[in-house]
Amino acid sequence: MGRGDGGVGPAGTLYIVSTPIGHPDDLSPRALQTLRDATVILAEDTRVTRRLLEQHGIETPLEAYRQNRRAARLPALVERLRAGERIALVSDAGTPVLSDPGGDLVARAVAAGVRVVPVPGASAALAALVASGLPATRFAFDGFPPRGESERRAFFASLRDERRTLLLYESPRRLRATLRALRDTLGERRVVVARELTRPGEEFVRGTASEVLAHFMARTPDGECVLVVEGAGG
C-alpha cells in the first residue's frame, strides 16, 4: 500500500505544483514555499517558469522537462527522488499533468514507492466550468481535440452520447475549425468558450454552437481557450 501525505519516509518527494493561469496572485503561499524548498524545479518551458520565479525571488535550480525528451530522463529522475531530492513539477500554467508533460513521471514515482504530493491551485478547465453556467455536477475532460479535420470529426462523433458536460482545451488558431466540427457533429448544443482566464482580457462567450462560431468568425480569437459543451440530452 502506498504512503499518503501524512508520513515522511527516507525517499525524496515529487511535488505537483499548480501555477497561475494568468493572474500572478493565484500562486498560493504553499506553492511558493514548495518551490523555494525544492531541490530542483522541472518545467515544461523554462522561459515561462523563470519569469514566474524571478517575480517571486525564487532561486531554486530549474530544469526543462519537455514532451519530446522526457522518456530518456525518467530513470535518472526516479533515482534522484529515491536518493532524497525534493522535485517540484510545474507546467507553463495551471495544474501539471492535465494535457501537459508529467503523468509518466508521476506513474514511475508511484511505482518506485516515492512520495507524490499535489500542491493544488489554478486549473483553466475547472475555472471555465464553474463560471460557464452549464451543469458542473458531472463532467468529462477530454483535453485537446485532434488537429486533423477527419480525426477531429471522429473525435466529436465518439462523444455524441456523452451526457456529462464536456471540457476541452483549444488553441486560438484552431478554435473556429473545432467549433465548426462540434456543431456539424453534435448539433446545436449550448457551448461556452472561456479565454484569457484570470487575465485583464478574460471573456466568456456563451450561446449555441452556431452562435459562438459566428462570434469568432466575426473577430479573430486570441489567447488559450477552454470549451465547455453541453452534454447529450441537455
N, C-alpha and C positions, 0 to 999 in steps of 0.2 A: 504494500500500500504506500502511495507517495506521501511525502511530508507536506503539510499545508504551510500557511504563512505563520503559524503560531510558534514554530520552533526553528532555531538557527543551528544548522549542523556544520561539520567541518568543511564541506564543499562551498564554493562560491555561490553567487546568486545571479540569475538573469532577471533584470527588471524590464518590464514592458511599459515604457513611459509615454503617455499621451502628451502631445504638444499642441499649441493653439492652431486653429484652422484659419485664423485671421486676426482676431483681437489679441494683442500681446498679454493682456491681463488675465487671459484664460489659462495661463500656465500656473498650476496650483503650487502653494508653498511646499507641499510634499514632493512634487515633481522637481522643483528647484533643488531641494536638499538632496534628492536621489541623484540628480545629475552632478551635483558638486561632489558627492561622496563616492561616485563610481570610479573604478579603476580606469575604465575606458568607455566611451560612448560610440555605439555603432549607428551610423546614419545612412539613410538612403542616398542623400545628396549632401556632402559635407559643406558645400557652399551655403545651402539654405540653413542648415543647423548651426554653422559657425556664426552666422548673423544673430541667431537667437541666443547663443551662448555669450557672444560679445555684449549683447544688450543687457544681459544679467550678470556680467562679470564672472562667468564660469570658465575656468581654465583647464578642465578635465580633457585629457587627450581624446582626439576624435579620429575615428577610422571609418572609411567607406564600407558599406555593406550593400553592394549593387546587385541587381537582379541577375546579371549575366555572369558573375564571378563568385557567387556566394557558395555554390556547392563544394568547390575546392577548398573553401575555408572552414567548412563545418567541423571536421575532426579536430583541427587545431583550436577552434573556439571552444568546443566542448572540453578539451583538455585544459584550457585556461580556466574555465569555470570550475572544473574539478580540482584544480590547483589552488583555488581560493579567490580568484578575481571576481570583482563585482562589475558585471557588464550591463550597461543600460542600452536598450534598443529603442530607437526613435525612427519615425518616418518623417517625410517632409512636413507634414501637418496632420493633426488628428491622432487617431488611435492606430498604432502599428499593427501589422499582420492583416488587417482588413483591406484586401486588394493591394497590399504593399508587401515588400520582402519581409521575411521574419518567421513565417509559420514553420518552415523547415527547421530553423534553429530552435524554436520552442519545442517541437516534437523530439528532436535529438537530445535536448537538455532534459526533458522529462524522462525519456528512455534511459538516460545515464544516471538518473536519480538526483539531478541538480535541482535546486530550489528555484522555482519560477514565480515571480511576484508581479502582479499587474499594478500599475500606478494610474488609476483612471483619470480621465479628463475629457477633452473635446472630441466629438465624433460628428463629422459632417452629416452622415446618414441619419443619426438619431436627432440631431438638431433640426434637420429638414422635416423629419417625420412628425415630431411633436408640434411643429408650427404649421403643418400643412392643412389641417382641418379634415384630413381623411382618417379612417379608423386606425388607431395605434395599438389596439389590444393584441392583435395577431398580425405579424408582418414577416416578409421574406426578403433577405438581402441577396442580390444576385450580381453585385459588382459591376464591371463594365460590360456592356453588350459587345458582341463580336464586331470587328471593323468591316468585314466584307458584307456586301448587300445581301447575298443569299443566306449567309450564315446568320446575319442579324435577323432576318425574317424567320428563319427556322428557330432561332432562339426565342423570339416572341411567341411563335406558334406553340412551343413547348410549355409556355406559361398561360395558355389560353384558359385553362380550367382552374388555375390557382386562385383560391378565394381570399387569400391573405393580401393585405396591402403590399405592393412591390416597391422595393427601394433599389435604385440603380445609380451608378456614377456615370458621367459622360463628360467628354471634353467639349469646349465650345465649338471646335471645328466640326465635330460630328453630330452636334445636337439636332440640327434640322433633319438630317437623314434618319436619325434614331426616332425622332418624333413622327416622321412620315411612316416608317416601318411599323411603329407601335400602333398608329391609327389604322393603317391598312390591315394589320393582323388582328389586333384586339378590339377594334371598333372605337366608338366614341366614349371611351372611359373618361372619368374625371382624372385629370393629371395636374400635378403641381411641379413646376421647375423652380428649385431654390438655387440661387447662385450668389457668389461672393459673400457667403455666410459669415457673420460677425464683423464684416468689413464695412466701411462707410457706404459702399455701393450695394449693400445687401438688398436682394429683390426676391419676392415670391410671385410667380406668375401662375394663376390658377384658372382652370376652365376645362372644357372638353379637349380631347386630343387635337381636334381641328383648330379650336380657338387658341390654344397655346402655340401650335405650329404657326398659325397666322401671325401671332405676336412676334415670333422670332424670324419669320420671313420678312417682316417689315423693318427689323432692326438687326444688326449683327450682334450675336451673343458674344459675351466675353466672360472670363472668369470660370473656374471649375464649377460644374453643375451637379446637383442631385435631382433625380427624377423620383417623384412619389406617385405611384399609379394605383388607382382603384382596383381592387380585386374583382374577380368574376362574380357576378350576381349583385354587385353594388354593396 
